Structures are given as structure tokens and as C-alpha cells.
Amino acid sequence: MTVRNMRQGQAGGHPRRSLFTRFSQAVARYAGKPATFVTAAGLVAVWAATGPFVGYSETWQLVINTSTTIITFLMVFIIQNSQNRDTAAVQIKLDELISKLEGPREILLDLEELDEGELEKLRQEFEELACKARAAKGDKRHAERGTPG
């Protein structure tokens, strides 16, 4: 399926996104803004300032502990969702570029699916290629040690 086919029939040429996708994108967008940090820091400061008035009670401590724990717990899923989408999009873009290059190895198209041992073998292979390229260019410092730059 082509991108053009995926976007046909959609308003403004934008793909339809699920409610959770739209929600997670909005939360991630606002969570990364300086104003959001300042607001959160302000809330913590207000909470800390109320301590002397409530005698630093257990309830006072429980309010901040519970609220930050819940927010952190939920943010993990929001951030992971955003990260998964971003990673998938980058992988697709890289796959497209690799597929259009002349002479690429097709095994590189799905590296994220390989196990650790296979990835390590490929990494070592590329390190050797880099050392050979440096040696050919006259960078003897790295070529003699057999290590990448």
C-alpha cells in the first residue's frame, strides 16, 4: 500500500489517528514545553510552602507522593507510545533510503528484528570496513590499532 493510497479519502491529506494517538501526541507535545516544567515546579513549591501550615502531616506527604507516582506511571505509557511511533517512522524512512541506494544489502532493511548476536556480527563487520577505509585514507593511528575512530 502506498502513502497516497493510505491518505485517500482523509480530510486535508492527514491520516486518521486513533483517539489515544492524538491524546498521547498532545500530552507529549505539552509535557516537553518549558511552561509545563515551570508549572510543575510551581506546584511543588506551593506544596512545600503549605507544609508548615499543616504540620508536615502524613496526609500532606501522601498528596505529593501519590500524585507524582500516578503521573509518572501514566507518563511512561504516553512516552513509550510516542517513542514507538517515532522509532517506527524513522525505521520506515531509513528502509526507504536503503532500498533506493545502489547495492545495499537487503539484510539492513530490518536490523531491528535481528537478535543481539547477529547485530554484533554486523557491527564488527562495519568496524572492520571503517578501519580499512581509514587505512586507505592514511589514518594510521586507528588502522594500526584496528579500532574505529
C-alpha positions as CSV (number, residue, x, y, z in Angstrom):
1,M,0.0,0.0,0.0
2,T,1.4,3.4,-0.9
3,V,1.3,6.5,1.2
4,R,-1.0,8.1,-1.5
5,N,-3.5,5.1,-1.1
6,M,-3.3,5.4,2.7
7,R,-4.2,9.1,2.6
8,Q,-7.0,8.9,0.1
9,G,-10.4,9.9,1.5
10,Q,-8.9,11.6,4.5
11,A,-9.6,15.2,5.4
12,G,-6.7,17.5,4.4
13,G,-4.5,14.7,3.4
14,H,-3.8,13.8,7.0
15,P,-4.0,10.2,8.1
16,R,-6.8,9.3,10.6
17,R,-5.3,8.8,14.0
18,S,-6.8,7.0,16.9
19,L,-8.0,8.9,20.0
20,F,-5.2,7.5,22.0
21,T,-2.6,8.5,19.4
22,R,-4.0,12.1,19.3
23,F,-4.1,12.2,23.1
24,S,-0.5,10.8,23.5
25,Q,0.8,13.2,20.9
26,A,-0.8,16.2,22.6
27,V,0.4,15.2,26.1
28,A,3.9,14.6,24.8
29,R,3.9,17.9,23.0
30,Y,2.8,19.8,26.1
31,A,4.9,17.8,28.6
32,G,8.1,18.9,26.7
33,K,7.4,22.6,26.9
34,P,9.2,24.9,29.4
35,A,5.9,26.3,30.6
36,T,4.9,22.8,31.7
37,F,8.1,22.4,33.7
38,V,7.6,25.8,35.3
39,T,4.0,24.9,36.2
40,A,5.1,21.6,37.7
41,A,7.9,23.2,39.7
42,G,5.4,25.9,40.9
43,L,3.0,23.2,42.1
44,V,5.8,21.5,44.0
45,A,6.8,24.9,45.5
46,V,3.2,25.6,46.6
47,W,3.0,22.1,48.1
48,A,6.3,22.7,50.0
49,A,5.1,26.1,51.2
50,T,2.0,24.6,52.7
51,G,4.0,22.2,54.8
52,P,4.4,24.4,57.9
53,F,0.7,25.3,57.9
54,V,-0.4,21.6,58.0
55,G,2.4,20.5,60.3
56,Y,4.1,18.4,57.7
57,S,1.5,15.7,58.2
58,E,1.4,12.3,56.7
59,T,-1.5,13.4,54.5
60,W,0.5,16.3,53.3
61,Q,3.3,14.0,52.3
62,L,0.9,11.4,50.8
63,V,-0.6,14.1,48.5
64,I,2.7,14.7,46.7
65,N,3.8,11.1,46.7
66,T,0.6,9.7,45.3
67,S,0.1,12.4,42.7
68,T,3.7,12.2,41.4
69,T,3.6,8.4,41.3
70,I,0.4,8.3,39.4
71,I,1.6,11.0,36.9
72,T,4.9,9.2,36.4
73,F,3.2,5.8,35.9
74,L,0.8,7.2,33.2
75,M,3.6,9.3,31.5
76,V,5.6,6.1,31.0
77,F,2.9,4.8,28.7
78,I,2.5,8.1,26.9
79,I,6.2,8.5,26.3
80,Q,6.6,4.8,25.2
81,N,3.7,5.2,22.7
82,S,5.3,8.3,21.2
83,Q,8.8,6.7,21.1
84,N,7.4,3.6,19.4
85,R,5.7,5.7,16.7
86,D,8.8,7.8,16.2
87,T,11.1,4.8,16.0
88,A,8.8,3.1,13.5
89,A,8.6,6.2,11.4
90,V,12.4,6.6,11.4
91,Q,12.9,2.9,10.5
92,I,10.5,3.2,7.6
93,K,12.3,6.3,6.3
94,L,15.7,4.5,6.7
95,D,14.4,1.4,4.9
96,E,13.1,3.6,2.1
97,L,16.5,5.3,1.7
98,I,18.4,2.0,1.9
99,S,16.2,0.3,-0.6
100,K,16.8,3.1,-3.1
101,L,20.6,3.0,-2.8
102,E,22.5,1.1,-5.4
103,G,24.0,-2.1,-4.0
104,P,22.8,-2.1,-0.3
105,R,22.5,-5.4,1.5
106,E,18.8,-6.1,2.0
107,I,19.6,-7.6,5.4
108,L,20.0,-4.0,6.6
109,L,16.3,-3.3,6.0
110,D,15.1,-5.0,9.2
111,L,18.0,-4.8,11.6
112,E,15.7,-4.0,14.5
113,E,14.3,-7.6,14.1
114,L,17.7,-9.3,14.5
115,D,19.0,-10.8,17.7
116,E,21.9,-9.4,19.7
117,G,24.5,-11.8,18.2
118,E,23.6,-11.0,14.6
119,L,23.7,-7.3,15.4
120,E,27.1,-7.7,17.0
121,K,28.5,-9.5,13.9
122,L,27.2,-6.8,11.6
123,R,28.6,-4.1,13.9
124,Q,32.1,-5.8,13.9
125,E,31.9,-6.0,10.1
126,F,31.2,-2.3,9.8
127,E,34.1,-1.5,12.3
128,E,36.4,-3.5,10.0
129,L,35.2,-1.6,7.0
130,A,35.8,1.7,8.8
131,C,39.3,0.7,9.8
132,K,40.1,-0.3,6.2
133,A,38.7,3.0,4.9
134,R,40.8,4.9,7.4
135,A,43.9,3.0,6.4
136,A,43.3,3.7,2.8
137,K,43.0,7.4,3.7
138,G,46.2,7.4,5.6
139,D,44.8,7.5,9.2
140,K,47.4,5.1,10.5
141,R,46.7,5.9,14.1
142,H,43.4,3.9,14.0
143,A,44.3,1.5,11.3
144,E,47.3,0.2,13.3
145,R,45.3,-0.5,16.4
146,G,42.5,-1.9,14.3
147,T,39.9,0.2,16.1
148,P,37.4,2.6,14.8
149,G,37.9,6.4,15.3
